[in-house]
Amino acid sequence: MSSSRTAPVPDAELAVRIDAVEARMTAACERSGRDRSEVRLVAVTKTHPPVRNEALLEHGIDEQAESRVQDLVGKARRGDGVTWHLVGRLQRNKARDVVGLAALIHSVDRRSLADTVARRASAAGVSQEVLVQVNVGGDPSKAGCPVDEAIDLVGHARAHDDLRVRGLMTIPPAPPADVDPNEHARPHFARLAELRDAARDRWPEVEQLSMGMSADLEAAIESGATIVRLGTALLGPRQDPPWEPR
Ligand SMILES: *Cc1c(COP(=O)(O)O)cnc(C)c1O
């Protein structure tokens, strides 16, 4: 059999990192009485070249994310068995590019964006799954809607026929240098879980909690995360200069 695509270089370090991540996730699940199958691992591959996406896929990690639309489009165009997630800020004028291509858009944080994504989904004849991003820490440098507007935004977004709001997402404020990232993030994750519970009481399909990154996945899982988004723990430091689609 011949293939025009070069096989990925075997990446021994990747296998070691995946094992370490699995051990951390399993331990956090055990501590909180949860089953490992309740938590989806999404690999955040921003800045890394497509060969690393292929390597992750070979290890069975088929849910992968980018934070910029153009990177997601550039990688997804190559076509392979990846289920794509968009985890970064989305501009309304880029919604058309990502609707239908990303299985889950984690970053719907305002009504106008929900409306645009819904319109693009209708035009494309797809039903788009999204999460509402909440700025639980009220951190002005972070995206996400304010906590006290989150339930309203879920209600607004889910009223569109072609949007399916599956849950909430957050990025907690960065911890100060001398503070344990897990302990710093824990109250913010608890806040998002409470909001999700309130939303789910009204709308049972709002069940996902996308929270937890490389430094704080333990607190996230112990607080009920159903999706963790991991970059550095799987792939090491971001590539510099970053990979850019041609
Ligand atoms: C980059 C990124 C991640 C992964 O961060 P790590 O600390 O490298 O695990 C997760 N979520 C979002 C939204 C990101 O932009």
Ligand as a Chemical Component Dictionary entry (heavy atoms), coordinates in Angstrom:
data_LIG
# 
_chem_comp.id                   LIG 
_chem_comp.type                 NON-POLYMER 
_chem_comp.pdbx_formal_charge   0 
_chem_comp.three_letter_code    LIG 
# 
loop_
_chem_comp_atom.comp_id 
_chem_comp_atom.atom_id 
_chem_comp_atom.alt_atom_id 
_chem_comp_atom.type_symbol 
_chem_comp_atom.charge 
_chem_comp_atom.model_Cartn_x 
_chem_comp_atom.model_Cartn_y 
_chem_comp_atom.model_Cartn_z 
_chem_comp_atom.pdbx_ordinal 
LIG C1 C1 C 0 -4.334 26.261 25.038 1  
LIG C2 C2 C 0 -5.641 25.943 25.648 2  
LIG C3 C3 C 0 -5.800 24.808 26.460 3  
LIG C4 C4 C 0 -4.666 23.875 26.811 4  
LIG O1 O1 O 0 -3.789 24.496 27.711 5  
LIG P1 P1 P 0 -2.617 23.673 28.421 6  
LIG O2 O2 O 0 -2.336 24.445 29.650 7  
LIG O3 O3 O 0 -1.465 23.639 27.469 8  
LIG O4 O4 O 0 -3.139 22.308 28.712 9  
LIG C5 C5 C 0 -7.062 24.554 26.968 10 
LIG N1 N1 N 0 -8.117 25.362 26.708 11 
LIG C6 C6 C 0 -8.003 26.453 25.936 12 
LIG C7 C7 C 0 -9.195 27.300 25.700 13 
LIG C8 C8 C 0 -6.758 26.782 25.391 14 
LIG O5 O5 O 0 -6.657 27.887 24.632 15 
# 
loop_
_chem_comp_bond.comp_id 
_chem_comp_bond.atom_id_1 
_chem_comp_bond.atom_id_2 
_chem_comp_bond.value_order 
_chem_comp_bond.pdbx_ordinal 
LIG C1 C2 SING 1  
LIG C2 C3 SING 2  
LIG C2 C8 DOUB 3  
LIG C3 C4 SING 4  
LIG C3 C5 DOUB 5  
LIG C4 O1 SING 6  
LIG O1 P1 SING 7  
LIG P1 O2 DOUB 8  
LIG P1 O3 SING 9  
LIG P1 O4 SING 10 
LIG C5 N1 SING 11 
LIG N1 C6 DOUB 12 
LIG C6 C7 SING 13 
LIG C6 C8 SING 14 
LIG C8 O5 SING 15 
# 
